[in-house]
Amino acid sequence: MSIKNAPKILYTLDTLSLGGAELSVLELVKNLKGFEIYIAVIYRAKHGLRPDFESLGVRLYFLDIPHRFGFGKSTKMLKNLIKEIQPDLIHATHFRTEVISRLAVFSTSIPLIGTLISDTYSKDRYALVSQRERIKLELYKWLNRLTAFRSDLFISVSKAIVEPNKRYLWIRDSKIKVIPNGRDISLYANAQPYPREIFFPTISPGDKILFSNSRVIKSKGFEEIFQAFKYLNDKNAKVYLLVIGDGLDLPIYQRFCEENVLTDRVLFLGNRLDMAPLLKTADIFWFASHYEGSPGVVIEGMLSQIPIISSDIPTVTENLMHEHNALLFKKGDWNDLAEKTKFMIANWEIKGNLVNNAFDLALDKFDIKSIAKQHEDIYHQLLANP
């Protein structure tokens, strides 16, 4: 909530689309105390979270840049907005917006915080794109690197991505603070499930609903998800799949389901905001991403107390341990995902320990009230020692 005569914070983001970083900023702003909040959104988009931000009563500014980058125009517009608002501090999220924010405040003394939200330039990402895209990615890395010095501090959403980003951007340890993403614990703990028959009319009491919530693109592990699901169905496993999210590769996997006669067992729901009851409706949470920052959807799964089967990427294993609070499969290995799922279903009695251990960790580490307080402390420290 915004408070008049309090220090002014300007958050800058690419869009207010339904993404993990945007949702994390929304949760943070909801719980932040003692600051007057302004939000600048750089690019033209659908802005699915706009009503949620508007409901908070914060001041929203949309630069509405229609181009993929538009650095020159957006920098000029953001400079003018900064002169109008006169923020005491700026907190930027997303690569393009971070670069624009650095350029906009370059000749000012306004403290600027950047956000490390992913292992953006990992070998896994390079491996998943064309040669042309690799060249572009390398150019983006250099642009990021050459402007990173203007950020006074970086907040990293996980420990696992600190070292890679230090190398990519030439950042000193002293300029990085780790604060994970947070979620509203009560929202997930108190949610009630939907009737399962709403989604799958033919489902039986003993059948299991598998659940995925990510952008539907290859790097999120959807090749493994659909190959594993096909295998399970070929083996007559009594499973269904709910897919939440949208993405460029969505038509590919819809066609895969049609070609493999899976359409009565897979439901694509697109982007949704009612994650808490949807998660409570599911039996197993699948997360197959190849690289992440701090996957908020996994935190939501932990808080929803459903068993998680995840790829063994570093930002996941930072919090999840195999057979302690989750089951982990080898990244990129659909057969391992399928086998871990078969094991989970056949040994359902282990669910209690897995979900209880995951929930206890989430309570201790990802409570948004605690996360917001950590941000408040960082903001005050920067403002006191610009």
N, C-alpha and C positions, 0 to 999 in steps of 0.2 A: 504494500500500500504506500502511496506517496504522502509525504508530510511536508507541508509548507515550511520554508525557512530552514529546512534540513539540508545537508549536503546533497548536491545534485549528481546523480549517476545517469549517464547515457549508455544504454546498451545498443550495440550495433549488430545486426544480423543480415544474412543474405535474404531470407524470407521468413514467413510465419507458417510454413508448410508443416504437415504432420510428420515430423522427423524427430529422432531421438534428441538431438542437440536443442531443437526448438522447444520440445516438451520439457527438457531439463531447465532451460531458461525460464519457462512459464512457472514451473514449480518453485524455482528460486525466487522469482519476483513476488509470487504469492506470499512467501514466508519471510521476506526481507523486512527488517524493521529499522526505522530511524533515517531513512533516505527518501529523497524526492526522485521518483523514477521517470525516465524518458526512454523511449525506444525508437530507434531509427531503422527502418527496413529498406534495404538497398534496391532489391530487384523486383520486377513485376512477376507475380505468381498468383496462384489461387488463394494462398494464405488461409488454409483451413483452420488455423488456430486463432485467427483474428478475433472472432467473438469472445474467445476465452480471455485473451489479453484485454480486450475492451471492457469486459466485465470487472476487471481489477481497478478500473479508473485511472490507469496510467496514461501518460500522453504518448500517442503513437504518431509517427511521421513516416510516410511512404514516399521514397524518392522515385519509385516506379521506373527504374532503369530497364528498358526492354532488351538490351543486348546481353550476351553471355558474360561479358566483362565490363566494358564501358568505364574503364578506370578513370579516364580524364573527366568526363561529365560527372560521374558519381563523386569523385574527390572534390570537385568544385562545389557541388550541391551540399555535400556533407560539411565542408568548410563553412558555408553560409549558415547552415543549421547550427553548427557549433557556436558561431558568433551570436546567433539569436538566443540559444538556450544558456550558453556560458556554463557548461557542466564543470563540476569539480573533478570528475573522474570519468573515464570512458572504459567500458568493458566490451571487447569485440569477440565475436564468435563466427567461425567459418573462414576458410582461406581467403576468398576474394574480399570479403568485408574486412578482414584483418589488414590486408595490404592497403585497402582504401582508407581505413582508419589511421594507419601509420602515416600515409601521405597527407591526410587532412590535418593531422596535429603536428606535423613535422617541425614547424617553426614556432610551436607554442610550448608552454611548460605544463600542459595538462597531463596528468599521469594516465598512461594507457596500459590496460591489462589485455593480454591475448589469452586464447584458450587452446590448449592442446587436446584435441578430441579423438585423434586416431594416429595409427602408425602409417601416415599418409603415403610415404615413399618406400614402403617395404617391397622386398623382392616378390612377395605374393601379389601385390597390386600390379607391379610391372609385368608379371607373368600372365595376367589376365587380360591385357590390352594389346592392341596392334602396335607395330613398330612406329607408326605415325603418332599414336597416342603416347607411346613411351617418350618420344622426342618432346612432345608438348609437356608431359609430366616433368621431365627434366628441366625445361624452361621455367615451369611454375615453381619448382623447387628453388631455383636460383633467384627468382624474383622474391620468393618468401624469405630466403636466406639473406639477401642483400638489404631487405627492409626490416628484418626482425629486431635489429639493434634499437629501433625506436620504441619498442614495447618495453615498459619499465618492469613488467612482471608477466609471467605466464602461469596460468592455473592449469595443471594437467589433471585429467579426469581419472588417471590410473598411474600406478608406479611403473607398470610394464612399458609404457610408451615414452617414459622420460629419457632414457638413454638413446633410443633411436632419434628422437627429436633434437636432442642436444647435438648429435652428429650432423643431422640434416641442416639445422639452422644456426649452428655455432653459438649455442646458448650456454651461459655459465650456470652452474648448479645454484648459485645464489639468486638467480632470476626465475626459479621454478618452484612452485608450491603445489603439492598434490592435494586435491580435494575431489572426492568422487561425486558422481551424480547422486541425487537423492530423490526419494519419492514419499508421498503421503502414506504413512503406514496404515492409518485407519481406513483409507479408501479401499485398500486391497483386503485387509483383514476382515472388514465387515461386509464385503460384497456378497451378494447372493447369486447363485448360478441361474442361468436360463434353463428352461426345460429342454433337454437334449433333442427331443423330437422336432423342435422348431427347425433345427438345422439338418437333421437326418431322420426322416420319418420312419425308416426301416430299422433303426438302431435297436438293439436288444440290451437288457440290463447289464450283461457281462462284457459288452463291447467297450473298446477304449477309443477316446477321441484324442488324437495327436494334434498339437497346436504349434503354429509357426507365426511369428510376427516380425517381419522385416521388409525392407524394400525388396521387391521381387527382381533381383538381378543375380547374375552368376556368382559374384564375389560373396554373396550372402549364403552360399552353400546350397542353392536350390537344385543343382544337378544331383547332389547327394540325397537331398530330401525326397525328390520324386523317384529316383532309382531305388532308394530304400523302401519307399512306400509301395512301389510296384512289386518289389521282391516279397514284401510281407503279404501282400494280397495274393500273389502267386502261390504262397505257402499257406493260404487260407487263414491267415491271421484275422481276427475279428476287430479290425481297426478302421477308423475314419480320420480324415484330415481336414482341419480348419486352417485356411491360409489368410492371414490378415496382412494387408499392405498392397501397395501398387508399385509399378516399376516398369522399366523398358522391356524386360524379358517376360512379363506376365503372359502375353499371347503365346509364347513358346511353350510354357508349361500348361496352359489351358489346352493347347493342341495336343500335347503329350498325354493328357488325361483322356481326351477324346479318342486318340489313336490306340490307347491301351485299356479302353473300356473302364475307366475309373471315375467317370463323371458323377455316378451315384454315391461315391464314397469320398469325394474331394469337393469342398465348397470354398470358393474364392469370395471373400467378403469385402475386399478393397480396404481403403483406409477407414479406421473406426476410432472413436474416442471412448467407447464404453469398454475399455480393456479389462477393468476389474471383474465385472460379471462374466465376460467372455473367458477369462482365464479360469475362473471358478467352475465354468462349465466343462473345461477340458480335463483330461486325465494325465497327460504327459506333455511337457513342454519340450519341443525340439528347437535347438539353436545350432546352426551348422556353419556360421560365418567363417571366412578365411582370415579376416583381420578386423579389428575393432579398436575403439578407444576404451570406453567403459560402457558396455551394452546395458542401457536402461531397461530393455525388455527382459533381460535375465534377472535384474533386480526385481522387476514386477513379478516374475515367475517365483522368485524366492519368497516374496511377500504374500503370494497367493497360495502358498503351501501345496504346490503340485510338483511332482518329481521332474527334475530337469535332466535331459540328455543333451550334452553340448560338445562341440568340437573342442579340442584341447589347445586352443590358442592361448598365448601368455596372459592376455587381459581377462580371460575367463579363469585360468588356473591360479591367478592371483587371489581369487576368492573361492573357487570351487575345487574340491578334492574328490577324486574318484572313490566311489563307494562310501564317502563320508557325508557329503551333502549334495551329491549329484552322481550321475554316471557320465564318464567322458569317453569320446571316441576319437580316433585319429583323424585329424583335419583332412578333408578331401576324400575320405574312405567311406563310401556309401554302404559297403558290406558291413563294416564295423558299426556304423549307425544302426543298421538293421539288426545285427546280432545283439547289440546292447539293448535295443528295444524289446526283442524277444526275451532276453534275460529279465528285463524289468517286469514284463507282463507275467512271466512264469514264476517270478519270485516277488509277487506283489506285497508280501509281508515286510519287505525292506523299505517300503514307502515311508512308513512312520519316522524312522530314524533319519532318512534322507531329508525329508521336508522339514522336520523339526530343527535339524542342524542348520539347514539353509535359512530358515526363518529367524533363528537366533542370531545368526551373523548379520542378516539384513537389518534387524532391529538395532544392533549395536553399531553398524557402520553406515547405513544408508537412510537413516531418518532425516527427512528434509529439514526439520527444525534445527537439527544439529548442523547439517550442511549449510543452511542459511547463516547460522551464527558464525561458522568458520569464514564465510565470505565477508560478513560484516566486520570481523576482526581484521581481515586482510585490507579491506577498504579503508578502515580507520588508520591502520598503520601507514598505508601509502599516503593518505591525506596529511598525516602528522609529519611524515618525512618525505616530502616530494623530491 
